[in-house]
Amino acid sequence: MTAPPYGPPPGAAPPPPGHLPVGGPYPPPYPGTPYYGYPPARPTNSNALVALILGIVSLLLCQPLGLVAFFIGRGARREVAASNGREDGDGMALAGQIIGMTSFVLFVLSILVAAVIIVIAFVGAAASDGGGGGLSV
């Protein structure tokens, strides 16, 4: 019978009493064997992923979605913090917030620039008209 591909090498001493194996306080893969591997991966918060995707989509296609990405990311960060380490995704939620807010700020700035251009066009048209406001013959 061959040894499984995980665990300590054959003939190795067991860990000292009170010492946690490398993987931490996770159950061993088979009863009676110590766990010497990586801990299981924590699940990623789904709202964090949604915030990141919405942030990217808002930057590329629809800038007003950036505000939605910001608020979903804020909620996802709260959920990750409340999970006490059982969930992952704080970085993705933060990235979604930052990208979303950047996209929304660009949207607001583009509206302001368009408004300024329209005002300048109307002022320029009124100034070149001579101020009479009537039809010229």
A tleap script that builds the chain and sets N, CA, C and O, in Angstrom:
source leaprc.protein.ff14SB
mol = sequence {
  NMET THR ALA PRO PRO TYR GLY PRO PRO PRO
  GLY ALA ALA PRO PRO PRO PRO GLY HIE LEU
  PRO VAL GLY GLY PRO TYR PRO PRO PRO TYR
  PRO GLY THR PRO TYR TYR GLY TYR PRO PRO
  ALA ARG PRO THR ASN SER ASN ALA LEU VAL
  ALA LEU ILE LEU GLY ILE VAL SER LEU LEU
  LEU CYS GLN PRO LEU GLY LEU VAL ALA PHE
  PHE ILE GLY ARG GLY ALA ARG ARG GLU VAL
  ALA ALA SER ASN GLY ARG GLU ASP GLY ASP
  GLY MET ALA LEU ALA GLY GLN ILE ILE GLY
  MET THR SER PHE VAL LEU PHE VAL LEU SER
  ILE LEU VAL ALA ALA VAL ILE ILE VAL ILE
  ALA PHE VAL GLY ALA ALA ALA SER ASP GLY
  GLY GLY GLY GLY LEU SER CVAL
}
set mol.1.N position { 0.850 -1.177 0.000 }
set mol.1.CA position { 0.000 0.000 0.000 }
set mol.1.C position { 0.893 1.237 0.000 }
set mol.1.O position { 1.825 1.328 0.799 }
set mol.2.N position { 0.615 2.188 -0.889 }
set mol.2.CA position { 1.433 3.392 -0.982 }
set mol.2.C position { 0.807 4.511 -0.155 }
set mol.2.O position { -0.400 4.541 0.084 }
set mol.3.N position { 1.664 5.416 0.266 }
set mol.3.CA position { 1.195 6.560 1.057 }
set mol.3.C position { 0.520 7.572 0.133 }
set mol.3.O position { 0.908 7.713 -1.026 }
set mol.4.N position { -0.487 8.275 0.645 }
set mol.4.CA position { -1.123 9.299 -0.189 }
set mol.4.C position { -0.138 10.421 -0.502 }
set mol.4.O position { 0.852 10.573 0.214 }
set mol.5.N position { -0.382 11.223 -1.566 }
set mol.5.CA position { 0.576 12.249 -1.986 }
set mol.5.C position { 0.601 13.478 -1.082 }
set mol.5.O position { 1.349 14.414 -1.366 }
set mol.6.N position { -0.166 13.514 -0.030 }
set mol.6.CA position { -0.180 14.662 0.868 }
set mol.6.C position { 0.315 14.209 2.241 }
set mol.6.O position { 0.474 13.013 2.488 }
set mol.7.N position { 0.547 15.141 3.100 }
set mol.7.CA position { 0.959 14.817 4.457 }
set mol.7.C position { 2.464 14.824 4.596 }
set mol.7.O position { 3.186 15.104 3.639 }
set mol.8.N position { 2.936 14.513 5.795 }
set mol.8.CA position { 4.382 14.516 6.031 }
set mol.8.C position { 5.043 13.354 5.308 }
set mol.8.O position { 4.386 12.366 4.981 }
set mol.9.N position { 6.325 13.468 5.061 }
set mol.9.CA position { 7.021 12.356 4.412 }
set mol.9.C position { 7.018 11.132 5.324 }
set mol.9.O position { 6.873 11.261 6.540 }
set mol.10.N position { 7.175 9.965 4.747 }
set mol.10.CA position { 7.174 8.748 5.564 }
set mol.10.C position { 8.290 8.790 6.613 }
set mol.10.O position { 9.426 9.157 6.312 }
set mol.11.N position { 7.957 8.418 7.815 }
set mol.11.CA position { 8.922 8.385 8.904 }
set mol.11.C position { 9.083 9.707 9.623 }
set mol.11.O position { 9.876 9.790 10.561 }
set mol.12.N position { 8.363 10.747 9.223 }
set mol.12.CA position { 8.480 12.049 9.882 }
set mol.12.C position { 7.767 12.015 11.229 }
set mol.12.O position { 6.767 11.319 11.404 }
set mol.13.N position { 8.294 12.768 12.157 }
set mol.13.CA position { 7.686 12.827 13.484 }
set mol.13.C position { 6.407 13.655 13.420 }
set mol.13.O position { 6.324 14.601 12.637 }
set mol.14.N position { 5.418 13.316 14.224 }
set mol.14.CA position { 4.195 14.110 14.242 }
set mol.14.C position { 4.475 15.488 14.855 }
set mol.14.O position { 5.475 15.656 15.553 }
set mol.15.N position { 3.612 16.466 14.606 }
set mol.15.CA position { 3.832 17.785 15.185 }
set mol.15.C position { 3.747 17.726 16.707 }
set mol.15.O position { 3.064 16.860 17.254 }
set mol.16.N position { 4.434 18.636 17.395 }
set mol.16.CA position { 4.382 18.613 18.848 }
set mol.16.C position { 2.974 18.882 19.362 }
set mol.16.O position { 2.168 19.493 18.660 }
set mol.17.N position { 2.667 18.435 20.577 }
set mol.17.CA position { 1.320 18.646 21.122 }
set mol.17.C position { 1.029 20.144 21.230 }
set mol.17.O position { 1.909 20.930 21.579 }
set mol.18.N position { -0.195 20.528 20.932 }
set mol.18.CA position { -0.612 21.914 20.997 }
set mol.18.C position { -0.204 22.728 19.794 }
set mol.18.O position { -0.527 23.914 19.711 }
set mol.19.N position { 0.501 22.117 18.857 }
set mol.19.CA position { 0.959 22.822 17.662 }
set mol.19.C position { -0.021 22.537 16.528 }
set mol.19.O position { -0.361 21.383 16.262 }
set mol.20.N position { -0.472 23.603 15.864 }
set mol.20.CA position { -1.367 23.414 14.738 }
set mol.20.C position { -0.541 23.080 13.504 }
set mol.20.O position { 0.521 23.665 13.296 }
set mol.21.N position { -1.006 22.162 12.696 }
set mol.21.CA position { -0.297 21.881 11.450 }
set mol.21.C position { -0.283 23.124 10.554 }
set mol.21.O position { -0.918 24.131 10.867 }
set mol.22.N position { 0.435 23.042 9.458 }
set mol.22.CA position { 0.645 24.171 8.566 }
set mol.22.C position { -0.679 24.763 8.088 }
set mol.22.O position { -0.800 25.983 7.981 }
set mol.23.N position { -1.650 23.943 7.807 }
set mol.23.CA position { -2.910 24.405 7.257 }
set mol.23.C position { -3.813 25.095 8.249 }
set mol.23.O position { -4.813 25.680 7.833 }
set mol.24.N position { -3.527 25.064 9.512 }
set mol.24.CA position { -4.372 25.714 10.503 }
set mol.24.C position { -5.400 24.753 11.081 }
set mol.24.O position { -5.249 23.537 10.961 }
set mol.25.N position { -6.419 25.275 11.691 }
set mol.25.CA position { -7.380 24.424 12.385 }
set mol.25.C position { -8.446 23.842 11.468 }
set mol.25.O position { -9.630 23.866 11.806 }
set mol.26.N position { -8.049 23.323 10.323 }
set mol.26.CA position { -9.002 22.744 9.394 }
set mol.26.C position { -8.987 21.231 9.559 }
set mol.26.O position { -7.970 20.659 9.949 }
set mol.27.N position { -10.081 20.595 9.272 }
set mol.27.CA position { -10.115 19.133 9.457 }
set mol.27.C position { -9.197 18.436 8.468 }
set mol.27.O position { -9.046 18.885 7.332 }
set mol.28.N position { -8.588 17.350 8.891 }
set mol.28.CA position { -7.717 16.607 7.971 }
set mol.28.C position { -8.547 15.950 6.882 }
set mol.28.O position { -9.737 15.701 7.075 }
set mol.29.N position { -7.922 15.659 5.714 }
set mol.29.CA position { -8.676 15.060 4.620 }
set mol.29.C position { -9.191 13.663 4.954 }
set mol.29.O position { -10.260 13.273 4.484 }
set mol.30.N position { -8.444 12.903 5.759 }
set mol.30.CA position { -8.885 11.582 6.193 }
set mol.30.C position { -8.719 11.515 7.705 }
set mol.30.O position { -7.758 12.068 8.240 }
set mol.31.N position { -9.618 10.862 8.392 }
set mol.31.CA position { -9.488 10.777 9.855 }
set mol.31.C position { -8.153 10.170 10.258 }
set mol.31.O position { -7.693 9.188 9.677 }
set mol.32.N position { -7.546 10.779 11.266 }
set mol.32.CA position { -6.295 10.251 11.789 }
set mol.32.C position { -5.050 10.797 11.116 }
set mol.32.O position { -3.941 10.484 11.547 }
set mol.33.N position { -5.195 11.596 10.081 }
set mol.33.CA position { -4.015 12.150 9.411 }
set mol.33.C position { -3.974 13.650 9.637 }
set mol.33.O position { -5.018 14.301 9.578 }
set mol.34.N position { -2.797 14.226 9.896 }
set mol.34.CA position { -2.719 15.681 10.049 }
set mol.34.C position { -2.880 16.363 8.697 }
set mol.34.O position { -2.603 15.775 7.651 }
set mol.35.N position { -3.321 17.586 8.737 }
set mol.35.CA position { -3.540 18.340 7.507 }
set mol.35.C position { -2.324 19.217 7.262 }
set mol.35.O position { -2.031 20.106 8.061 }
set mol.36.N position { -1.610 18.976 6.165 }
set mol.36.CA position { -0.410 19.736 5.815 }
set mol.36.C position { -0.579 20.390 4.455 }
set mol.36.O position { 0.221 20.147 3.552 }
set mol.37.N position { -1.572 21.189 4.298 }
set mol.37.CA position { -1.778 21.814 2.996 }
set mol.37.C position { -2.292 23.224 3.170 }
set mol.37.O position { -2.252 23.793 4.261 }
set mol.38.N position { -2.763 23.761 2.103 }
set mol.38.CA position { -3.338 25.101 2.147 }
set mol.38.C position { -4.748 25.023 2.718 }
set mol.38.O position { -5.446 24.026 2.530 }
set mol.39.N position { -5.157 26.062 3.407 }
set mol.39.CA position { -6.533 26.059 3.902 }
set mol.39.C position { -7.503 26.189 2.732 }
set mol.39.O position { -7.132 26.694 1.672 }
set mol.40.N position { -8.726 25.742 2.913 }
set mol.40.CA position { -9.676 25.873 1.816 }
set mol.40.C position { -9.915 27.347 1.483 }
set mol.40.O position { -9.873 28.206 2.363 }
set mol.41.N position { -10.161 27.620 0.234 }
set mol.41.CA position { -10.364 29.000 -0.213 }
set mol.41.C position { -11.672 29.546 0.338 }
set mol.41.O position { -12.674 28.836 0.425 }
set mol.42.N position { -11.641 30.821 0.708 }
set mol.42.CA position { -12.865 31.460 1.188 }
set mol.42.C position { -13.708 31.846 -0.012 }
set mol.42.O position { -13.168 32.235 -1.048 }
set mol.43.N position { -15.030 31.745 0.112 }
set mol.43.CA position { -15.866 32.147 -1.015 }
set mol.43.C position { -15.828 33.657 -1.202 }
set mol.43.O position { -15.712 34.416 -0.240 }
set mol.44.N position { -15.928 34.074 -2.446 }
set mol.44.CA position { -15.934 35.502 -2.772 }
set mol.44.C position { -17.355 36.031 -2.680 }
set mol.44.O position { -18.299 35.392 -3.144 }
set mol.45.N position { -17.496 37.190 -2.083 }
set mol.45.CA position { -18.804 37.828 -1.981 }
set mol.45.C position { -19.309 38.148 -3.381 }
set mol.45.O position { -18.605 38.777 -4.171 }
set mol.46.N position { -20.522 37.717 -3.685 }
set mol.46.CA position { -21.048 37.906 -5.046 }
set mol.46.C position { -21.308 39.383 -5.360 }
set mol.46.O position { -21.167 39.805 -6.508 }
set mol.47.N position { -21.685 40.161 -4.355 }
set mol.47.CA position { -21.914 41.589 -4.610 }
set mol.47.C position { -20.611 42.308 -4.925 }
set mol.47.O position { -20.615 43.295 -5.660 }
set mol.48.N position { -19.500 41.830 -4.382 }
set mol.48.CA position { -18.207 42.426 -4.706 }
set mol.48.C position { -17.887 42.218 -6.184 }
set mol.48.O position { -17.398 43.124 -6.858 }
set mol.49.N position { -18.163 41.034 -6.669 }
set mol.49.CA position { -17.937 40.743 -8.082 }
set mol.49.C position { -18.861 41.579 -8.963 }
set mol.49.O position { -18.439 42.089 -10.001 }
set mol.50.N position { -20.118 41.719 -8.552 }
set mol.50.CA position { -21.072 42.536 -9.311 }
set mol.50.C position { -20.604 43.993 -9.347 }
set mol.50.O position { -20.689 44.643 -10.389 }
set mol.51.N position { -20.113 44.506 -8.221 }
set mol.51.CA position { -19.640 45.892 -8.171 }
set mol.51.C position { -18.465 46.100 -9.114 }
set mol.51.O position { -18.397 47.113 -9.810 }
set mol.52.N position { -17.544 45.151 -9.141 }
set mol.52.CA position { -16.393 45.280 -10.040 }
set mol.52.C position { -16.829 45.243 -11.503 }
set mol.52.O position { -16.362 46.049 -12.308 }
set mol.53.N position { -17.711 44.324 -11.848 }
set mol.53.CA position { -18.177 44.218 -13.232 }
set mol.53.C position { -18.940 45.473 -13.639 }
set mol.53.O position { -18.732 46.001 -14.731 }
set mol.54.N position { -19.831 45.958 -12.755 }
set mol.54.CA position { -20.573 47.182 -13.071 }
set mol.54.C position { -19.648 48.385 -13.200 }
set mol.54.O position { -19.872 49.254 -14.042 }
set mol.55.N position { -18.611 48.439 -12.370 }
set mol.55.CA position { -17.658 49.533 -12.469 }
set mol.55.C position { -16.955 49.549 -13.809 }
set mol.55.O position { -16.797 50.605 -14.422 }
set mol.56.N position { -16.532 48.381 -14.265 }
set mol.56.CA position { -15.846 48.295 -15.563 }
set mol.56.C position { -16.806 48.619 -16.698 }
set mol.56.O position { -16.452 49.348 -17.624 }
set mol.57.N position { -18.030 48.076 -16.629 }
set mol.57.CA position { -19.021 48.344 -17.679 }
set mol.57.C position { -19.373 49.829 -17.707 }
set mol.57.O position { -19.545 50.413 -18.777 }
set mol.58.N position { -19.480 50.437 -16.517 }
set mol.58.CA position { -19.815 51.864 -16.480 }
set mol.58.C position { -18.706 52.712 -17.087 }
set mol.58.O position { -18.978 53.722 -17.737 }
set mol.59.N position { -17.478 52.312 -16.880 }
set mol.59.CA position { -16.368 53.077 -17.443 }
set mol.59.C position { -16.318 52.951 -18.963 }
set mol.59.O position { -15.967 53.904 -19.659 }
set mol.60.N position { -16.668 51.777 -19.473 }
set mol.60.CA position { -16.554 51.537 -20.906 }
set mol.60.C position { -17.810 51.892 -21.695 }
set mol.60.O position { -17.713 52.379 -22.822 }
set mol.61.N position { -18.999 51.654 -21.113 }
set mol.61.CA position { -20.222 51.775 -21.909 }
set mol.61.C position { -21.227 52.798 -21.395 }
set mol.61.O position { -21.716 53.620 -22.170 }
set mol.62.N position { -21.540 52.764 -20.111 }
set mol.62.CA position { -22.649 53.553 -19.592 }
set mol.62.C position { -22.233 54.198 -18.269 }
set mol.62.O position { -22.372 53.592 -17.207 }
set mol.63.N position { -21.734 55.403 -18.339 }
set mol.63.CA position { -21.141 56.044 -17.170 }
set mol.63.C position { -22.089 56.234 -15.986 }
set mol.63.O position { -21.614 56.168 -14.853 }
set mol.64.N position { -23.385 56.464 -16.159 }
set mol.64.CA position { -24.243 56.601 -14.977 }
set mol.64.C position { -24.308 55.337 -14.120 }
set mol.64.O position { -24.667 55.418 -12.945 }
set mol.65.N position { -23.975 54.182 -14.672 }
set mol.65.CA position { -23.950 52.954 -13.870 }
set mol.65.C position { -22.866 52.995 -12.795 }
set mol.65.O position { -22.873 52.173 -11.879 }
set mol.66.N position { -21.949 53.930 -12.899 }
set mol.66.CA position { -20.883 54.045 -11.914 }
set mol.66.C position { -21.413 54.302 -10.520 }
set mol.66.O position { -20.842 53.821 -9.541 }
set mol.67.N position { -22.498 55.054 -10.417 }
set mol.67.CA position { -23.095 55.322 -9.115 }
set mol.67.C position { -23.672 54.043 -8.519 }
set mol.67.O position { -23.567 53.817 -7.313 }
set mol.68.N position { -24.275 53.213 -9.351 }
set mol.68.CA position { -24.806 51.925 -8.887 }
set mol.68.C position { -23.661 51.036 -8.416 }
set mol.68.O position { -23.764 50.392 -7.372 }
set mol.69.N position { -22.579 50.999 -9.173 }
set mol.69.CA position { -21.413 50.196 -8.796 }
set mol.69.C position { -20.840 50.667 -7.467 }
set mol.69.O position { -20.416 49.853 -6.647 }
set mol.70.N position { -20.826 51.976 -7.253 }
set mol.70.CA position { -20.301 52.517 -6.000 }
set mol.70.C position { -21.120 52.020 -4.809 }
set mol.70.O position { -20.556 51.559 -3.817 }
set mol.71.N position { -22.434 52.111 -4.904 }
set mol.71.CA position { -23.265 51.729 -3.768 }
set mol.71.C position { -23.305 50.218 -3.555 }
set mol.71.O position { -23.363 49.763 -2.412 }
set mol.72.N position { -23.276 49.442 -4.617 }
set mol.72.CA position { -23.208 47.986 -4.455 }
set mol.72.C position { -21.870 47.590 -3.835 }
set mol.72.O position { -21.814 46.705 -2.981 }
set mol.73.N position { -20.794 48.246 -4.266 }
set mol.73.CA position { -19.479 47.977 -3.677 }
set mol.73.C position { -19.426 48.336 -2.208 }
set mol.73.O position { -18.793 47.636 -1.418 }
set mol.74.N position { -20.087 49.429 -1.832 }
set mol.74.CA position { -20.106 49.825 -0.423 }
set mol.74.C position { -20.835 48.780 0.411 }
set mol.74.O position { -20.386 48.429 1.502 }
set mol.75.N position { -21.958 48.286 -0.099 }
set mol.75.CA position { -22.683 47.234 0.616 }
set mol.75.C position { -21.891 45.938 0.694 }
set mol.75.O position { -21.917 45.246 1.713 }
set mol.76.N position { -21.188 45.611 -0.383 }
set mol.76.CA position { -20.385 44.382 -0.390 }
set mol.76.C position { -19.245 44.468 0.619 }
set mol.76.O position { -18.928 43.476 1.276 }
set mol.77.N position { -18.625 45.640 0.750 }
set mol.77.CA position { -17.543 45.793 1.734 }
set mol.77.C position { -18.078 45.625 3.144 }
set mol.77.O position { -17.399 45.061 4.002 }
set mol.78.N position { -19.284 46.106 3.392 }
set mol.78.CA position { -19.901 45.910 4.711 }
set mol.78.C position { -20.179 44.433 4.966 }
set mol.78.O position { -19.955 43.938 6.071 }
set mol.79.N position { -20.666 43.730 3.946 }
set mol.79.CA position { -20.943 42.299 4.101 }
set mol.79.C position { -19.665 41.514 4.360 }
set mol.79.O position { -19.647 40.619 5.204 }
set mol.80.N position { -18.602 41.841 3.645 }
set mol.80.CA position { -17.328 41.140 3.837 }
set mol.80.C position { -16.792 41.400 5.244 }
set mol.80.O position { -16.284 40.487 5.895 }
set mol.81.N position { -16.905 42.637 5.710 }
set mol.81.CA position { -16.430 42.962 7.058 }
set mol.81.C position { -17.269 42.254 8.123 }
set mol.81.O position { -16.742 41.836 9.153 }
set mol.82.N position { -18.570 42.119 7.876 }
set mol.82.CA position { -19.450 41.467 8.851 }
set mol.82.C position { -19.287 39.953 8.861 }
set mol.82.O position { -19.726 39.296 9.804 }
set mol.83.N position { -18.666 39.389 7.830 }
set mol.83.CA position { -18.519 37.930 7.768 }
set mol.83.C position { -17.395 37.404 8.663 }
set mol.83.O position { -17.246 36.191 8.811 }
set mol.84.N position { -16.617 38.282 9.250 }
set mol.84.CA position { -15.518 37.888 10.154 }
set mol.84.C position { -14.539 36.921 9.499 }
set mol.84.O position { -14.125 35.939 10.116 }
set mol.85.N position { -14.175 37.193 8.268 }
set mol.85.CA position { -13.169 36.381 7.592 }
set mol.85.C position { -13.712 35.178 6.855 }
set mol.85.O position { -12.932 34.427 6.268 }
set mol.86.N position { -15.021 34.961 6.860 }
set mol.86.CA position { -15.572 33.805 6.150 }
set mol.86.C position { -15.736 34.078 4.660 }
set mol.86.O position { -15.832 33.144 3.864 }
set mol.87.N position { -15.770 35.366 4.276 }
set mol.87.CA position { -15.907 35.723 2.866 }
set mol.87.C position { -14.728 36.587 2.432 }
set mol.87.O position { -14.102 37.272 3.240 }
set mol.88.N position { -14.451 36.535 1.155 }
set mol.88.CA position { -13.392 37.329 0.562 }
set mol.88.C position { -14.025 38.270 -0.459 }
set mol.88.O position { -15.184 38.081 -0.831 }
set mol.89.N position { -13.298 39.267 -0.913 }
set mol.89.CA position { -13.793 40.135 -1.967 }
set mol.89.C position { -13.759 41.609 -1.624 }
set mol.89.O position { -14.308 42.423 -2.366 }
set mol.90.N position { -13.127 41.976 -0.513 }
set mol.90.CA position { -13.079 43.386 -0.141 }
set mol.90.C position { -12.329 44.199 -1.197 }
set mol.90.O position { -12.721 45.325 -1.504 }
set mol.91.N position { -11.273 43.647 -1.742 }
set mol.91.CA position { -10.502 44.354 -2.763 }
set mol.91.C position { -11.294 44.558 -4.043 }
set mol.91.O position { -11.219 45.617 -4.666 }
set mol.92.N position { -12.060 43.531 -4.439 }
set mol.92.CA position { -12.882 43.680 -5.646 }
set mol.92.C position { -13.965 44.721 -5.428 }
set mol.92.O position { -14.253 45.516 -6.323 }
set mol.93.N position { -14.573 44.723 -4.235 }
set mol.93.CA position { -15.611 45.713 -3.947 }
set mol.93.C position { -15.024 47.121 -3.945 }
set mol.93.O position { -15.638 48.053 -4.464 }
set mol.94.N position { -13.843 47.275 -3.365 }
set mol.94.CA position { -13.191 48.585 -3.348 }
set mol.94.C position { -12.841 49.037 -4.772 }
set mol.94.O position { -13.020 50.205 -5.117 }
set mol.95.N position { -12.350 48.121 -5.583 }
set mol.95.CA position { -12.040 48.467 -6.978 }
set mol.95.C position { -13.304 48.865 -7.724 }
set mol.95.O position { -13.287 49.810 -8.511 }
set mol.96.N position { -14.409 48.146 -7.482 }
set mol.96.CA position { -15.675 48.510 -8.106 }
set mol.96.C position { -16.138 49.890 -7.688 }
set mol.96.O position { -16.660 50.655 -8.500 }
set mol.97.N position { -15.942 50.208 -6.400 }
set mol.97.CA position { -16.305 51.542 -5.919 }
set mol.97.C position { -15.465 52.630 -6.592 }
set mol.97.O position { -15.994 53.644 -7.046 }
set mol.98.N position { -14.166 52.407 -6.649 }
set mol.98.CA position { -13.268 53.422 -7.213 }
set mol.98.C position { -13.531 53.616 -8.706 }
set mol.98.O position { -13.625 54.750 -9.176 }
set mol.99.N position { -13.649 52.529 -9.445 }
set mol.99.CA position { -13.901 52.632 -10.887 }
set mol.99.C position { -15.278 53.246 -11.136 }
set mol.99.O position { -15.440 54.084 -12.023 }
set mol.100.N position { -16.264 52.826 -10.351 }
set mol.100.CA position { -17.610 53.369 -10.522 }
set mol.100.C position { -17.677 54.859 -10.243 }
set mol.100.O position { -18.301 55.607 -10.997 }
set mol.101.N position { -17.035 55.299 -9.161 }
set mol.101.CA position { -17.071 56.727 -8.840 }
set mol.101.C position { -16.286 57.535 -9.873 }
set mol.101.O position { -16.682 58.643 -10.234 }
set mol.102.N position { -15.182 56.980 -10.343 }
set mol.102.CA position { -14.420 57.659 -11.400 }
set mol.102.C position { -15.271 57.823 -12.650 }
set mol.102.O position { -15.278 58.886 -13.271 }
set mol.103.N position { -15.982 56.774 -13.013 }
set mol.103.CA position { -16.843 56.823 -14.183 }
set mol.103.C position { -17.951 57.853 -14.006 }
set mol.103.O position { -18.252 58.607 -14.931 }
set mol.104.N position { -18.556 57.888 -12.828 }
set mol.104.CA position { -19.639 58.846 -12.594 }
set mol.104.C position { -19.126 60.286 -12.599 }
set mol.104.O position { -19.798 61.182 -13.111 }
set mol.105.N position { -17.943 60.509 -12.034 }
set mol.105.CA position { -17.358 61.853 -12.050 }
set mol.105.C position { -17.069 62.284 -13.491 }
set mol.105.O position { -17.303 63.438 -13.848 }
set mol.106.N position { -16.568 61.373 -14.312 }
set mol.106.CA position { -16.350 61.692 -15.728 }
set mol.106.C position { -17.662 62.026 -16.429 }
set mol.106.O position { -17.704 62.902 -17.294 }
set mol.107.N position { -18.733 61.327 -16.054 }
set mol.107.CA position { -20.050 61.590 -16.624 }
set mol.107.C position { -20.515 63.002 -16.265 }
set mol.107.O position { -20.985 63.741 -17.130 }
set mol.108.N position { -20.384 63.371 -15.000 }
set mol.108.CA position { -20.803 64.703 -14.560 }
set mol.108.C position { -19.951 65.779 -15.235 }
set mol.108.O position { -20.472 66.805 -15.673 }
set mol.109.N position { -18.640 65.541 -15.316 }
set mol.109.CA position { -17.770 66.522 -15.981 }
set mol.109.C position { -18.114 66.673 -17.458 }
set mol.109.O position { -18.055 67.781 -17.990 }
set mol.110.N position { -18.469 65.591 -18.123 }
set mol.110.CA position { -18.828 65.689 -19.544 }
set mol.110.C position { -20.123 66.472 -19.720 }
set mol.110.O position { -20.268 67.210 -20.695 }
set mol.111.N position { -21.062 66.324 -18.796 }
set mol.111.CA position { -22.297 67.114 -18.863 }
set mol.111.C position { -21.983 68.594 -18.657 }
set mol.111.O position { -22.521 69.448 -19.361 }
set mol.112.N position { -21.116 68.898 -17.695 }
set mol.112.CA position { -20.750 70.296 -17.448 }
set mol.112.C position { -20.037 70.908 -18.648 }
set mol.112.O position { -20.304 72.055 -19.006 }
set mol.113.N position { -19.148 70.170 -19.264 }
set mol.113.CA position { -18.438 70.677 -20.443 }
set mol.113.C position { -19.422 70.911 -21.586 }
set mol.113.O position { -19.321 71.914 -22.293 }
set mol.114.N position { -20.370 69.997 -21.772 }
set mol.114.CA position { -21.370 70.176 -22.824 }
set mol.114.C position { -22.232 71.406 -22.549 }
set mol.114.O position { -22.559 72.152 -23.472 }
set mol.115.N position { -22.600 71.622 -21.287 }
set mol.115.CA position { -23.404 72.802 -20.938 }
set mol.115.C position { -22.628 74.088 -21.196 }
set mol.115.O position { -23.192 75.056 -21.707 }
set mol.116.N position { -21.355 74.109 -20.852 }
set mol.116.CA position { -20.532 75.298 -21.092 }
set mol.116.C position { -20.403 75.561 -22.593 }
set mol.116.O position { -20.466 76.715 -23.018 }
set mol.117.N position { -20.227 74.540 -23.383 }
set mol.117.CA position { -20.115 74.705 -24.834 }
set mol.117.C position { -21.414 75.263 -25.409 }
set mol.117.O position { -21.387 76.127 -26.285 }
set mol.118.N position { -22.548 74.770 -24.918 }
set mol.118.CA position { -23.846 75.262 -25.405 }
set mol.118.C position { -24.034 76.733 -25.033 }
set mol.118.O position { -24.488 77.528 -25.855 }
set mol.119.N position { -23.685 77.096 -23.791 }
set mol.119.CA position { -23.818 78.488 -23.351 }
set mol.119.C position { -22.906 79.393 -24.183 }
set mol.119.O position { -23.324 80.473 -24.600 }
set mol.120.N position { -21.690 78.972 -24.423 }
set mol.120.CA position { -20.763 79.771 -25.233 }
set mol.120.C position { -21.293 79.925 -26.656 }
set mol.120.O position { -21.153 80.993 -27.253 }
set mol.121.N position { -21.896 78.881 -27.202 }
set mol.121.CA position { -22.449 78.958 -28.551 }
set mol.121.C position { -23.600 79.944 -28.607 }
set mol.121.O position { -23.692 80.722 -29.556 }
set mol.122.N position { -24.479 79.933 -27.618 }
set mol.122.CA position { -25.599 80.871 -27.608 }
set mol.122.C position { -25.133 82.305 -27.404 }
set mol.122.O position { -25.645 83.226 -28.040 }
set mol.123.N position { -24.157 82.496 -26.511 }
set mol.123.CA position { -23.635 83.841 -26.281 }
set mol.123.C position { -22.932 84.343 -27.538 }
set mol.123.O position { -23.079 85.511 -27.898 }
set mol.124.N position { -22.183 83.494 -28.201 }
set mol.124.CA position { -21.504 83.890 -29.437 }
set mol.124.C position { -22.487 84.205 -30.541 }
set mol.124.O position { -22.269 85.138 -31.314 }
set mol.125.N position { -23.579 83.436 -30.633 }
set mol.125.CA position { -24.579 83.691 -31.664 }
set mol.125.C position { -25.306 84.997 -31.395 }
set mol.125.O position { -25.612 85.744 -32.324 }
set mol.126.N position { -25.584 85.274 -30.125 }
set mol.126.CA position { -26.271 86.523 -29.786 }
set mol.126.C position { -25.351 87.718 -30.025 }
set mol.126.O position { -25.823 88.774 -30.445 }
set mol.127.N position { -24.079 87.581 -29.775 }
set mol.127.CA position { -23.148 88.690 -29.964 }
set mol.127.C position { -22.949 88.975 -31.457 }
set mol.127.O position { -22.813 90.137 -31.839 }
set mol.128.N position { -22.928 87.968 -32.287 }
set mol.128.CA position { -22.717 88.186 -33.711 }
set mol.128.C position { -23.982 88.657 -34.403 }
set mol.128.O position { -23.917 89.168 -35.522 }
set mol.129.N position { -25.120 88.498 -33.766 }
set mol.129.CA position { -26.378 88.940 -34.317 }
set mol.129.C position { -26.539 90.448 -34.195 }
set mol.129.O position { -27.420 91.024 -34.833 }
set mol.130.N position { -25.726 91.082 -33.407 }
set mol.130.CA position { -25.808 92.513 -33.234 }
set mol.130.C position { -26.698 92.894 -32.074 }
set mol.130.O position { -26.871 94.081 -31.797 }
set mol.131.N position { -27.243 91.961 -31.419 }
set mol.131.CA position { -28.046 92.248 -30.261 }
set mol.131.C position { -29.442 92.692 -30.586 }
set mol.131.O position { -30.231 92.898 -29.664 }
set mol.132.N position { -29.804 92.856 -31.861 }
set mol.132.CA position { -31.139 93.315 -32.240 }
set mol.132.C position { -32.184 92.251 -31.997 }
set mol.132.O position { -33.322 92.556 -31.643 }
set mol.133.N position { -31.812 91.047 -32.180 }
set mol.133.CA position { -32.735 89.964 -31.943 }
set mol.133.C position { -33.767 89.775 -33.032 }
set mol.133.O position { -34.589 88.864 -32.932 }
set mol.134.N position { -33.761 90.592 -34.063 }
set mol.134.CA position { -34.760 90.473 -35.132 }
set mol.134.C position { -34.180 89.789 -36.335 }
set mol.134.O position { -33.027 89.359 -36.332 }
set mol.135.N position { -35.001 89.689 -37.380 }
set mol.135.CA position { -34.555 89.075 -38.619 }
set mol.135.C position { -33.868 90.126 -39.476 }
set mol.135.O position { -34.318 91.271 -39.529 }
set mol.136.N position { -32.817 89.764 -40.126 }
set mol.136.CA position { -32.144 90.709 -41.002 }
set mol.136.C position { -32.633 90.500 -42.426 }
set mol.136.O position { -32.866 89.369 -42.850 }
set mol.137.N position { -32.787 91.602 -43.167 }
set mol.137.CA position { -33.352 91.540 -44.507 }
set mol.137.C position { -32.283 91.659 -45.551 }
set mol.137.O position { -32.580 91.627 -46.745 }
savepdb mol mol.pdb
quit
